[in-house]
Amino acid sequence: MNRRWADAKIFLHVGFGWRPAVQARVKMDKRQILSLLGREVFCRAAHAGHPIQLFVRASNDEEAQMNVRYRVELSQAERAEITALLSGGKHAARKLKRAQILLAADAGASDDDIAINVGVGGSTVYRTKQRFVLGNLEAALSEQPRPGADRKLSGKEEALLVATACSKPPRGRARWTLELLAGELVTLTEHASVSRETVRRRLAENDLKPWRKDMWCIPQVDGAYVARMEDVLDLYAEEPDPKRPVVCFDESPTQLIGEVRQPIPPAPGQLERYDCEYKRNGTANLFIFLDVHRPWRKVKVTERRAAEDYAQCMRELVDVHYPDAAYIRVVQDNLSTHSAGALYQAFPPAEARRILRRLELHYTPKHASWLNMVEIEIGVLHSQCLDRRIETKEQLESEIAAWEHQRNASGARIKWMFTTDKARAKMGRAYPTSASLCEGQTKES
């Protein structure tokens, strides 16, 4: 308790009802106030030596109102704990604001300044300081129980809701909905009704959205998968060799779409507008080459992607793009046309053999096209060049040629980070173990 004469004078005015009203905080009978002034326990510090300043006024003969000002004085340990809380980590916004209030109050800032700087109301500043002085740091930072009804679903019922949401939907329904889950809970529990909002909140707490699902390619990771993966990764990790270049190859289809009505160009304050109706002019196919060790890519536009088209690409790769290479190592996926037989379908046997002597074909594992570096380049091509309506094949070839020239001239390359060592560290479970090897040898014998 601050016992300076000014405070004592205020208390004297309180006792005789002289002081005018300034600010109301706590309502109390004036006889209670006078009795508090004589109590030694009330006058001692409330929390860790933090004093309380009382400013009291009597409004009339029936009641008196009291304004309690709490002084925050943090210890070294408390200050370090708050500083660590504000320095990093994921915490509730309200908790962080309370920590800022306590630090500012400890530095001597006024309640009004704290409220403005932290972005809270004056009552929030007052309550935070009050909880700290009368309680402790944990009480000041944490949430107090809020009024309202208890949770309708018990722990077992919430577990039942989660299990139901993760199960198959009823016959005739493609997926669970909030209404279906609410009705199922009424059937499985003793509740007469369960609201849609109750189900939504409980599912949100468990990060469940049964009406959504992802399509995912789930590969079979076995010895064959690992062998092909390490083969491709070793090629990427080799030093560049002009006589034995590594080229990634793939194809990508695209649509030729024309405008029915002329788009309206953008203007200040107005986005570009185009009509939702369009005209389909067929499709085209893109064969893409990407050199792993130098900034070079080549895109060839064709009408289809048959075995003959693939064979033509391989001949151009050997005779036009890498005429001086001893042989070219080609990384590609497992499409049926990506085979040596495609060259025999397109060319005489002697020509097919000549081309194949300068090619070394490497295949990515099945369902693992992400290991083909050219997939990244295809994504760049679509986002930078093809993300629009292109009407004709001639326009497509012109636009792709401009993009290709700019990207090659800029020296753009794919920075591949995944290596064999990282694959063994992250996918170690897929590698054959000694137990499985012994098991295989036992079966053979």
C-alpha positions in Angstrom: 0.0 0.0 0.0 1.3 3.4 -0.9 1.2 5.4 2.4 2.2 8.8 1.2 0.4 11.7 2.8 -1.6 12.4 -0.5 -3.0 8.9 -0.3 -3.8 9.3 3.4 -5.6 12.5 2.6 -7.7 10.7 0.1 -8.6 8.1 2.6 -9.6 10.9 5.0 -11.9 12.4 2.4 -13.4 9.0 1.8 -14.2 8.6 5.5 -16.1 11.8 5.6 -17.6 11.7 2.0 -15.8 14.8 0.8 -14.0 13.8 -2.4 -15.9 14.3 -5.7 -16.2 11.4 -8.2 -13.4 10.8 -10.7 -13.6 7.3 -12.0 -15.7 4.4 -11.0 -14.2 0.9 -10.8 -15.6 -1.0 -7.9 -18.8 -0.3 -6.0 -18.6 -0.7 -2.2 -20.4 0.5 0.8 -18.5 3.3 2.6 -18.6 1.5 5.9 -16.7 -1.4 4.2 -14.1 1.1 2.9 -13.5 2.5 6.4 -13.1 -1.0 7.8 -10.7 -1.9 5.0 -8.5 1.1 5.9 -7.9 -0.3 9.3 -7.1 -3.9 8.2 -3.4 -4.6 8.2 -3.7 -7.6 5.8 -5.4 -5.5 3.1 -2.6 -2.9 3.2 0.2 -5.3 2.6 1.4 -6.1 -1.0 -0.8 -8.5 -2.8 1.6 -10.3 -5.1 5.3 -10.6 -4.9 5.7 -7.2 -3.3 3.5 -5.4 -5.9 1.7 -2.5 -4.1 -2.0 -1.5 -4.8 -2.9 2.2 -4.9 -6.5 3.0 -3.9 -8.3 6.1 -5.1 -11.8 6.2 -3.5 -14.7 8.5 -3.7 -18.1 8.6 -2.0 -20.9 9.5 -4.4 -23.7 9.8 -1.9 -24.8 8.7 1.5 -25.7 5.2 0.4 -22.6 4.0 -1.6 -19.0 4.6 -2.4 -17.1 3.7 -5.5 -13.5 2.6 -5.5 -10.9 2.8 -8.2 -8.0 0.4 -7.6 -4.7 1.1 -9.6 -2.4 -1.9 -9.7 1.3 -1.4 -10.0 3.1 -4.1 -12.0 6.7 -4.8 -11.0 8.2 -7.9 -12.8 10.9 -10.0 -11.3 13.9 -10.9 -13.4 12.6 -14.4 -14.0 9.1 -13.2 -14.9 10.6 -10.6 -17.3 12.7 -13.4 -19.0 9.7 -15.7 -19.3 7.6 -12.9 -21.0 10.5 -12.0 -23.3 10.9 -15.6 -24.4 7.2 -15.9 -25.0 7.2 -12.8 -27.3 10.4 -13.9 -29.1 9.0 -16.8 -31.0 6.8 -19.8 -31.1 3.1 -20.2 -31.8 0.8 -18.7 -29.1 -2.7 -17.3 -28.9 -2.9 -13.6 -29.9 -4.7 -12.7 -26.6 -1.8 -14.2 -24.6 0.8 -12.3 -26.5 -1.1 -9.0 -26.0 -1.3 -9.7 -22.3 2.4 -10.2 -22.2 3.0 -6.9 -24.0 0.7 -5.2 -21.5 2.7 -6.5 -18.6 6.0 -5.5 -20.1 4.8 -2.0 -20.9 3.3 -1.6 -17.4 6.6 -2.8 -15.8 8.4 -0.1 -17.9 6.1 2.6 -16.4 3.8 3.3 -19.3 0.3 4.7 -18.5 -2.8 2.6 -19.0 -3.9 4.9 -21.9 -0.6 4.6 -23.7 -0.6 0.8 -23.3 -4.1 0.5 -24.6 -3.2 2.6 -27.7 0.1 0.9 -28.4 -1.0 -2.7 -27.9 -4.4 -2.2 -29.5 -6.7 -3.2 -26.7 -9.3 -1.5 -24.5 -8.6 0.2 -21.2 -10.5 -2.5 -19.4 -8.3 -5.2 -20.8 -5.2 -3.4 -19.5 -6.8 -3.0 -16.1 -7.9 -6.7 -15.8 -4.5 -8.0 -16.9 -2.7 -5.9 -14.3 -5.3 -6.9 -11.7 -4.8 -10.6 -12.4 -1.0 -10.3 -12.1 -1.0 -8.4 -8.8 -3.7 -10.4 -7.1 -2.6 -13.7 -8.7 0.6 -14.5 -10.6 2.1 -14.4 -14.1 0.3 -17.5 -15.2 -3.1 -16.1 -14.1 -2.4 -12.9 -15.9 -1.5 -14.6 -19.2 -4.0 -17.4 -19.3 -7.7 -17.4 -20.2 -10.3 -17.5 -17.4 -13.3 -19.8 -17.7 -15.9 -18.1 -19.9 -19.7 -18.2 -19.1 -21.9 -20.4 -21.2 -23.3 -23.8 -21.5 -21.1 -26.9 -21.1 -20.0 -28.9 -24.2 -22.8 -31.0 -25.4 -20.7 -34.0 -26.5 -18.6 -35.9 -24.0 -15.1 -37.2 -24.7 -16.4 -40.6 -25.7 -19.1 -39.0 -27.9 -16.5 -36.8 -29.7 -14.4 -39.9 -30.3 -17.5 -41.6 -31.7 -18.0 -38.6 -34.0 -14.5 -38.8 -35.3 -14.7 -42.5 -35.9 -18.0 -42.1 -37.8 -16.6 -39.3 -39.9 -13.6 -41.5 -40.9 -15.8 -44.5 -41.8 -17.7 -45.2 -45.0 -20.8 -43.0 -45.6 -24.3 -44.6 -45.6 -25.4 -46.4 -48.7 -26.5 -44.1 -51.5 -24.4 -41.2 -50.3 -21.0 -40.3 -51.7 -19.6 -38.7 -48.6 -20.5 -37.7 -45.0 -22.1 -34.2 -44.5 -22.6 -32.3 -41.3 -26.3 -33.1 -41.4 -25.7 -36.8 -41.9 -23.2 -36.9 -39.0 -25.5 -35.0 -36.7 -28.3 -37.5 -37.5 -26.0 -40.4 -36.9 -25.0 -39.1 -33.5 -28.7 -38.8 -32.5 -29.0 -42.5 -33.5 -25.9 -43.7 -31.7 -26.2 -41.6 -28.5 -29.0 -40.5 -26.1 -29.1 -36.9 -27.4 -32.5 -35.9 -28.7 -30.8 -33.5 -31.2 -27.3 -32.4 -32.2 -26.9 -29.2 -34.2 -24.9 -28.9 -37.4 -22.7 -26.3 -35.7 -21.7 -28.6 -32.9 -20.6 -31.2 -35.4 -18.7 -28.6 -37.4 -16.8 -27.3 -34.4 -15.8 -30.8 -33.1 -14.6 -31.8 -36.6 -12.6 -28.6 -36.9 -10.9 -29.2 -33.6 -9.7 -32.6 -35.0 -8.8 -31.1 -38.4 -11.4 -33.4 -40.2 -13.2 -32.5 -43.4 -15.0 -35.7 -44.5 -16.5 -34.1 -47.5 -13.1 -33.5 -49.0 -10.6 -36.0 -50.4 -7.3 -35.9 -52.4 -6.4 -37.9 -55.4 -2.9 -39.2 -54.9 -0.6 -41.6 -56.8 0.5 -44.2 -54.4 3.5 -46.1 -55.8 4.7 -49.5 -54.8 8.1 -48.8 -53.4 10.2 -52.0 -53.8 13.6 -53.0 -55.0 12.8 -52.2 -58.6 11.6 -48.7 -57.6 14.7 -48.1 -55.6 17.0 -49.3 -58.4 15.6 -47.0 -61.0 15.4 -44.1 -58.6 19.1 -44.3 -57.7 20.1 -44.8 -61.3 18.4 -41.5 -62.2 19.8 -39.7 -59.2 23.3 -40.8 -59.9 23.0 -39.4 -63.5 21.9 -36.0 -62.0 24.9 -36.0 -59.6 27.6 -36.7 -62.2 29.9 -34.0 -63.4 29.0 -32.5 -66.8 30.4 -34.3 -69.8 29.8 -32.9 -73.3 30.5 -36.3 -74.8 27.9 -38.0 -72.6 25.2 -35.4 -72.0 22.2 -36.2 -69.8 18.8 -35.1 -71.3 15.4 -35.4 -69.7 12.5 -36.0 -72.1 8.7 -35.9 -71.7 5.6 -34.8 -73.5 2.6 -32.6 -72.5 -0.7 -32.2 -74.3 -2.4 -28.8 -74.7 -5.6 -27.4 -76.1 -6.0 -24.9 -78.9 -8.7 -22.5 -77.7 -10.0 -19.5 -79.6 -12.1 -16.5 -78.5 -15.7 -16.1 -79.5 -15.8 -12.4 -78.6 -12.8 -10.1 -78.4 -11.5 -9.6 -74.9 -11.6 -6.1 -73.3 -8.1 -5.0 -72.4 -7.3 -3.8 -68.9 -7.5 -0.1 -67.9 -6.7 1.8 -64.7 -9.1 0.5 -62.1 -10.4 -2.2 -64.4 -9.2 -5.8 -64.9 -8.9 -7.4 -68.3 -12.2 -9.1 -69.2 -12.8 -12.1 -71.5 -16.0 -14.0 -72.3 -16.7 -17.3 -70.6 -17.6 -18.8 -74.0 -14.7 -20.1 -76.1 -14.1 -22.1 -79.3 -12.1 -25.4 -79.3 -9.8 -25.8 -82.2 -8.4 -29.2 -81.4 -5.3 -30.2 -79.4 -1.6 -30.3 -79.9 1.3 -32.2 -78.2 4.5 -30.8 -76.9 7.7 -32.8 -76.8 10.2 -31.2 -74.3 13.9 -31.8 -74.0 15.9 -30.5 -71.0 19.7 -30.7 -70.6 20.5 -31.5 -66.9 23.9 -29.9 -66.8 23.5 -26.8 -69.0 20.8 -24.1 -69.5 19.2 -25.6 -72.6 15.7 -26.8 -73.4 13.9 -27.5 -76.7 10.1 -27.8 -77.2 8.7 -29.4 -80.4 5.0 -28.9 -81.2 3.3 -31.9 -83.0 -0.2 -32.9 -83.7 0.1 -36.2 -81.8 2.4 -38.3 -79.7 2.6 -41.6 -81.5 5.6 -43.9 -81.6 6.6 -42.4 -85.0 6.7 -38.9 -83.4 8.8 -40.2 -80.5 11.2 -41.8 -83.0 11.6 -38.5 -84.9 12.4 -36.7 -81.7 15.1 -39.2 -80.8 16.7 -38.8 -84.3 16.7 -35.0 -84.0 18.2 -35.3 -80.6 21.1 -37.4 -82.0 21.6 -35.7 -85.4 20.6 -32.1 -84.8 21.0 -31.2 -81.1 24.0 -33.4 -80.1 25.8 -34.3 -83.3 29.2 -34.4 -81.6 28.3 -36.5 -78.5 29.5 -40.0 -78.2 26.2 -41.1 -76.8 23.3 -39.4 -75.1 21.7 -40.6 -71.8 18.0 -40.0 -72.0 15.8 -39.9 -68.8 12.2 -40.6 -69.5 9.0 -42.2 -68.0 7.4 -45.5 -68.8 5.0 -44.5 -71.5 4.5 -47.4 -74.0 5.9 -45.3 -76.9 9.1 -44.6 -75.0 11.0 -47.7 -76.2 13.6 -48.8 -78.6 10.9 -50.6 -80.5 9.3 -47.3 -81.5 12.4 -46.5 -83.7 12.0 -49.8 -85.5 8.4 -48.9 -86.2 9.4 -45.6 -87.8 12.7 -46.3 -89.6 14.4 -49.1 -91.4 16.4 -51.5 -89.1 19.8 -50.0 -90.1 18.7 -46.5 -89.3 17.0 -47.5 -86.1 20.1 -49.3 -85.0 22.3 -46.3 -85.8 20.2 -44.0 -83.7 20.0 -46.5 -80.8 23.8 -46.9 -80.7 24.1 -43.3 -79.6 21.2 -43.4 -77.1 21.3 -44.8 -73.5 17.7 -45.0 -72.2 17.1 -44.6 -68.5 13.6 -44.9 -67.0 12.1 -43.3 -63.9 10.2 -45.7 -61.5 6.6 -46.3 -62.2 4.4 -43.6 -60.6 7.4 -41.5 -59.9 7.5 -39.0 -62.8 8.5 -36.4 -60.2 12.1 -37.8 -60.5 12.1 -36.5 -64.1 13.6 -33.1 -64.0 11.8 -32.0 -67.1 8.5 -32.1 -65.2 9.6 -28.9 -63.4 10.3 -27.3 -66.7 6.9 -28.2 -68.1 5.3 -26.5 -65.1 7.3 -23.3 -65.8 6.3 -23.5 -69.5 2.6 -23.7 -68.6 2.7 -20.9 -66.0 4.8 -18.5 -68.0 3.6 -19.1 -71.5 0.6 -21.3 -71.9 -1.7 -20.0 -69.2 -4.0 -18.2 -71.7 -6.1 -19.0 -74.7 -4.0 -19.8 -77.8 -6.1 -20.3 -81.0 -3.9 -22.0 -83.6 -0.9 -24.3 -83.8 1.1 -21.6 -85.7 0.5 -19.1 -82.8 1.4 -21.8 -80.3 4.7 -22.6 -82.1 5.5 -18.9 -82.3 4.8 -18.2 -78.6 6.7 -21.3 -77.4 9.7 -20.4 -79.6 9.9 -16.9 -78.0 9.6 -18.3 -74.5 12.3 -21.0 -75.3 14.7 -18.4 -76.7 14.3 -16.1 -73.7 14.7 -18.9 -71.1 17.8 -20.3 -72.8 19.3 -16.8 -73.2 18.8 -16.1 -69.5 20.7 -19.2 -68.4 17.9 -20.6 -66.4 18.5 -24.0 -64.9 16.8 -26.5 -62.6 18.5 -26.7 -59.2 18.0 -30.3 -58.3 18.5 -31.0 -54.5 17.4 -34.6 -54.1 20.4 -37.0 -54.0 20.9 -40.7 -53.4 22.1 -40.1 -49.9 18.9 -38.1 -49.1 16.8 -40.8 -50.7 18.3 -43.5 -48.5 17.8 -41.3 -45.4 14.2 -40.5 -46.2 13.1 -43.7 -47.9 15.2 -46.2 -45.9 12.1 -48.3 -45.1 11.7 -49.1 -48.8 15.1 -50.5 -49.2 15.5 -54.3 -49.0 16.7 -55.4 -45.5 19.0 -58.2 -44.6 16.0 -60.1 -43.2 14.1 -59.9 -46.5 17.2 -60.9 -48.4 17.7 -64.0 -46.2 14.0 -64.8 -46.6 14.4 -64.6 -50.4 17.5 -66.8 -50.4 15.6 -69.4 -48.2 12.7 -69.5 -50.7 15.1 -70.0 -53.6 16.9 -72.9 -51.9 
